[in-house]
Amino acid sequence: MARNSYSSNLALLCAGFALLCALCGAQARKNNLQDSPIQVVATVKIMRSYRSLKAIRGKRAFRSTHDTVELHCPEVIDPTDGIWKPDPNCSVPLTRIARGDDEVTAFQRRYNVISGDKIAATFDIRNRRKNDNNGDARRSLRTARENLVTDAILRPDSIQVVERNNEPKEVYTGSPIQLRAVVYLVDFCGWKNPFRSAQALRTYLFSENGAVEGNMQNYYRTCSYGKTIWDPKYVAVVGPLQLDCKGTVANGALRYNFDASKSCDTNELMYWRIGADTQAQKLAASDPNLSSILQWSQRRRVMMILPPETKCNFNGIADASCVGSICRSFINTKSPLDVNVLFHELQHNHGLNHAGRNELEYGDPTDPMGDSPASGQKVHCHNAPYNWRIGWARPIAGGLLTAANFTPAANRFVLTIPASGTTDMNMVIVNMGSSSPQAGASFITYPKYFLSFRVRNVTFGGYDSGLSAAINQAVVIHKYDGTMNDRDASKSTLVAIGGPRFDSFDPAFPARDVWTGPFTPFNSTSGLGGGLRVKVVSVGPSSAVVEVCRMYSQTEGKPGSAECQANLDRDCDGKMASLDSDCNPK
């Protein structure tokens, strides 16, 4: 990637600010509070958090309040020190435009953006400071900058996407994905992070002597089936580093105050990353491996291990998706470090959202992106839809079912699903809202269901060794309408766990071994719609047998009707029409 010079376009920068000052001055003389518009091109940064500390201490969070969408200056390499920094020719006001899970999700759906995309937007600048009538250019420039920093108001209807990065980067397509990362141990404000040497943290990161069971190297090797690699040759641990407690940090041509003793917000997070990278670059002069990692310009992970006294009210937060030069994650050590938190934040970089159930944003206990239990530093791998989303796992042979696979006379399949830890072909996907799995197939709005079988592994460091005992040898059903695409931020939703009894079951089946999904009227013209019933036939130590049945109607039919005379089981209740009370009432 070509390096952008800090000195380029300096004349244009000054001229631009001079023009802005002139406009501000003219407007201010008319009305000191009148708005002046400015148009900018900004980089989108979307951050997802790992619950609030209050939620972790006993109160479940229904929705995250720390997720954010922010506008930043695009980053370029500063040729003086080799650090990725906001473009000095940029005048984008550092702005948060969405906060909380609902707002962030709505923004992503509306504009189809992920971190690293660029948008054009218009800001109104409130001219609250009087311009210098004596023509002092430097003072006018400073005034213009201050107005941009403190009084910029985004016009929400002005947002337009100008650049999307559509190159697949974080989905496995046949070649292993080698991650590159720098992990910083940082101290500031007289506070110290709990790891006083790089070696102390390495036990959580790499499969070395004394490593915890779920160290990140083993986590990725095991849960990805070797498809994504976290290798110590490409991951550097640096620190502890001493950072400033407060000061100013540049976002392009604008400077912002930060004070870590009082706040943990956008300004502080931006400074911590730039400050740590700046110190690391000096250390890299005598460390070729660190130098090589720092020079990596595509999707480099930067993880910050923060002191426990930090004012951050989250356990972790990270950039969602990694399509730019750097993807950040920040780990709060108020609670003892947990490998599930490390993996959770790194998987936000990978593009995954939270895993929920009902109204609980983190309500899925089958996935580390959800309500992952305290696992004793063991390995807890992804649910079926997220494994499929990033290309780590796929359906069993004959396990990708659409409407075309079913007919009223053959609406039932009996399938054997292997335990997720035994093979990467380990799920069944049922999508009766689509006429085929091919792109461009006709479809209707209908849930796409993922069936998997999870087994708690007793082998040290084994797949799902950290799975809750309550989910051991269980058939798990998820709903997920996402795609295998870096841009897809859809959430998975857990709908039922059964082994063999479902926790969410159809009351028409007293044995509780049948789950029934919502019914959409079957359209005989398109062949789409209907309902899904799943029955657990048997479970064992390494596989489960399930029966998948497509419902063409919710009852067999009326007595004497053509449906009853066909003598089929259209409602999947296990009774042919001749034996069904719907057709033969007593």
Secondary structure in CASP SS format (residue, H / E / C, confidence):
PFRMAT SS
TARGET T0000
AUTHOR 0000-0000-0000
METHOD secondary structure of the structure
MODEL  1
M C 1.00
A C 1.00
R C 1.00
N C 1.00
S C 1.00
Y C 1.00
S C 1.00
S C 1.00
N C 1.00
L H 1.00
A H 1.00
L H 1.00
L H 1.00
C H 1.00
A H 1.00
G H 1.00
F H 1.00
A H 1.00
L H 1.00
L H 1.00
C H 1.00
A H 1.00
L H 1.00
C H 1.00
G H 1.00
A H 1.00
Q H 1.00
A H 1.00
R H 1.00
K H 1.00
N C 1.00
N C 1.00
L C 1.00
Q C 1.00
D E 1.00
S E 1.00
P E 1.00
I E 1.00
Q E 1.00
V E 1.00
V E 1.00
A E 1.00
T E 1.00
V E 1.00
K E 1.00
I E 1.00
M E 1.00
R E 1.00
S E 1.00
Y C 1.00
R C 1.00
S C 1.00
L H 1.00
K H 1.00
A H 1.00
I H 1.00
R C 1.00
G C 1.00
K C 1.00
R C 1.00
A C 1.00
F C 1.00
R C 1.00
S C 1.00
T C 1.00
H C 1.00
D C 1.00
T E 1.00
V E 1.00
E E 1.00
L E 1.00
H E 1.00
C C 1.00
P C 1.00
E E 1.00
V E 1.00
I E 1.00
D E 1.00
P C 1.00
T C 1.00
D C 1.00
G C 1.00
I E 1.00
W E 1.00
K E 1.00
P E 1.00
D C 1.00
P C 1.00
N C 1.00
C C 1.00
S C 1.00
V C 1.00
P C 1.00
L C 1.00
T E 1.00
R E 1.00
I E 1.00
A E 1.00
R E 1.00
G C 1.00
D H 1.00
D H 1.00
E H 1.00
V H 1.00
T H 1.00
A H 1.00
F H 1.00
Q H 1.00
R H 1.00
R H 1.00
Y H 1.00
N C 1.00
V C 1.00
I C 1.00
S C 1.00
G C 1.00
D C 1.00
K E 1.00
I E 1.00
A E 1.00
A E 1.00
T E 1.00
F E 1.00
D E 1.00
I E 1.00
R E 1.00
N C 1.00
R C 1.00
R C 1.00
K C 1.00
N C 1.00
D C 1.00
N C 1.00
N C 1.00
G C 1.00
D C 1.00
A H 1.00
R H 1.00
R H 1.00
S H 1.00
L H 1.00
R H 1.00
T H 1.00
A H 1.00
R H 1.00
E H 1.00
N H 1.00
L H 1.00
V H 1.00
T H 1.00
D H 1.00
A E 1.00
I E 1.00
L E 1.00
R C 1.00
P H 1.00
D H 1.00
S H 1.00
I C 1.00
Q E 1.00
V E 1.00
V E 1.00
E E 1.00
R C 1.00
N C 1.00
N C 1.00
E C 1.00
P C 1.00
K C 1.00
E C 1.00
V C 1.00
Y C 1.00
T C 1.00
G C 1.00
S C 1.00
P C 1.00
I E 1.00
Q E 1.00
L C 1.00
R C 1.00
A E 1.00
V E 1.00
V E 1.00
Y E 1.00
L E 1.00
V E 1.00
D E 1.00
F E 1.00
C C 1.00
G C 1.00
W E 1.00
K C 1.00
N C 1.00
P C 1.00
F C 1.00
R C 1.00
S C 1.00
A H 1.00
Q H 1.00
A H 1.00
L H 1.00
R H 1.00
T H 1.00
Y H 1.00
L H 1.00
F C 1.00
S C 1.00
E C 1.00
N C 1.00
G C 1.00
A C 1.00
V C 1.00
E C 1.00
G C 1.00
N C 1.00
M H 1.00
Q H 1.00
N H 1.00
Y H 1.00
Y H 1.00
R H 1.00
T H 1.00
C H 1.00
S C 1.00
Y C 1.00
G C 1.00
K C 1.00
T E 1.00
I E 1.00
W C 1.00
D C 1.00
P C 1.00
K C 1.00
Y C 1.00
V E 1.00
A E 1.00
V E 1.00
V E 1.00
G E 1.00
P E 1.00
L E 1.00
Q E 1.00
L C 1.00
D C 1.00
C C 1.00
K E 1.00
G E 1.00
T E 1.00
V E 1.00
A E 1.00
N E 1.00
G C 1.00
A C 1.00
L E 1.00
R E 1.00
Y E 1.00
N E 1.00
F E 1.00
D E 1.00
A C 1.00
S C 1.00
K C 1.00
S C 1.00
C C 1.00
D C 1.00
T H 1.00
N H 1.00
E H 1.00
L H 1.00
M H 1.00
Y H 1.00
W H 1.00
R H 1.00
I H 1.00
G H 1.00
A H 1.00
D H 1.00
T H 1.00
Q H 1.00
A H 1.00
Q H 1.00
K H 1.00
L H 1.00
A H 1.00
A H 1.00
S H 1.00
D C 1.00
P H 1.00
N H 1.00
L H 1.00
S H 1.00
S H 1.00
I H 1.00
L H 1.00
Q C 1.00
W C 1.00
S C 1.00
Q C 1.00
R C 1.00
R E 1.00
R E 1.00
V E 1.00
M E 1.00
M E 1.00
I E 1.00
L C 1.00
P C 1.00
P C 1.00
E C 1.00
T C 1.00
K C 1.00
C C 1.00
N C 1.00
F C 1.00
N C 1.00
G E 1.00
I E 1.00
A E 1.00
D E 1.00
A C 1.00
S C 1.00
C C 1.00
V C 1.00
G C 1.00
S C 1.00
I E 1.00
C E 1.00
R E 1.00
S E 1.00
F E 1.00
I E 1.00
N C 1.00
T C 1.00
K C 1.00
S C 1.00
P C 1.00
L C 1.00
D C 1.00
V H 1.00
N H 1.00
V H 1.00
L H 1.00
F H 1.00
H H 1.00
E H 1.00
L H 1.00
Q H 1.00
H H 1.00
N H 1.00
H C 1.00
G C 1.00
L C 1.00
N C 1.00
H C 1.00
A E 1.00
G E 1.00
R E 1.00
N C 1.00
E C 1.00
L E 1.00
E C 1.00
Y C 1.00
G C 1.00
D C 1.00
P C 1.00
T C 1.00
D C 1.00
P C 1.00
M C 1.00
G C 1.00
D C 1.00
S C 1.00
P C 1.00
A C 1.00
S C 1.00
G C 1.00
Q C 1.00
K C 1.00
V C 1.00
H C 1.00
C C 1.00
H C 1.00
N C 1.00
A H 1.00
P H 1.00
Y H 1.00
N H 1.00
W H 1.00
R H 1.00
I C 1.00
G C 1.00
W C 1.00
A C 1.00
R E 1.00
P E 1.00
I E 1.00
A E 1.00
G E 1.00
G E 1.00
L E 1.00
L E 1.00
T E 1.00
A H 1.00
A H 1.00
N H 1.00
F C 1.00
T E 1.00
P C 1.00
A C 1.00
A E 1.00
N C 1.00
R E 1.00
F E 1.00
V E 1.00
L E 1.00
T E 1.00
I E 1.00
P E 1.00
A E 1.00
S C 1.00
G C 1.00
T C 1.00
T C 1.00
D C 1.00
M E 1.00
N E 1.00
M E 1.00
V E 1.00
I E 1.00
V E 1.00
N E 1.00
M C 1.00
G C 1.00
S E 1.00
S C 1.00
S C 1.00
P C 1.00
Q C 1.00
A C 1.00
G C 1.00
A C 1.00
S C 1.00
F E 1.00
I C 1.00
T C 1.00
Y C 1.00
P C 1.00
K C 1.00
Y E 1.00
F E 1.00
L E 1.00
S E 1.00
F E 1.00
R E 1.00
V C 1.00
R C 1.00
N C 1.00
V C 1.00
T C 1.00
F C 1.00
G C 1.00
G C 1.00
Y C 1.00
D C 1.00
S C 1.00
G C 1.00
L C 1.00
S C 1.00
A H 1.00
A H 1.00
I H 1.00
N C 1.00
Q C 1.00
A E 1.00
V E 1.00
V E 1.00
I E 1.00
H E 1.00
K E 1.00
Y C 1.00
D C 1.00
G C 1.00
T C 1.00
M C 1.00
N C 1.00
D C 1.00
R C 1.00
D C 1.00
A C 1.00
S C 1.00
K C 1.00
S E 1.00
T E 1.00
L E 1.00
V E 1.00
A E 1.00
I E 1.00
G E 1.00
G C 1.00
P C 1.00
R C 1.00
F E 1.00
D C 1.00
S C 1.00
F C 1.00
D C 1.00
P C 1.00
A C 1.00
F C 1.00
P C 1.00
A C 1.00
R C 1.00
D C 1.00
V E 1.00
W E 1.00
T E 1.00
G C 1.00
P C 1.00
F C 1.00
T E 1.00
P E 1.00
F E 1.00
N E 1.00
S C 1.00
T C 1.00
S C 1.00
G C 1.00
L E 1.00
G E 1.00
G E 1.00
G E 1.00
L E 1.00
R E 1.00
V E 1.00
K E 1.00
V E 1.00
V E 1.00
S E 1.00
V E 1.00
G C 1.00
P C 1.00
S C 1.00
S E 1.00
A E 1.00
V E 1.00
V E 1.00
E E 1.00
V E 1.00
C E 1.00
R E 1.00
M E 1.00
Y C 1.00
S C 1.00
Q C 1.00
T C 1.00
E C 1.00
G C 1.00
K C 1.00
P C 1.00
G C 1.00
S C 1.00
A H 1.00
E H 1.00
C H 1.00
Q H 1.00
A C 1.00
N C 1.00
L C 1.00
D C 1.00
R C 1.00
D C 1.00
C C 1.00
D C 1.00
G C 1.00
K C 1.00
M C 1.00
A H 1.00
S H 1.00
L H 1.00
D C 1.00
S C 1.00
D C 1.00
C C 1.00
N C 1.00
P C 1.00
K C 1.00
END
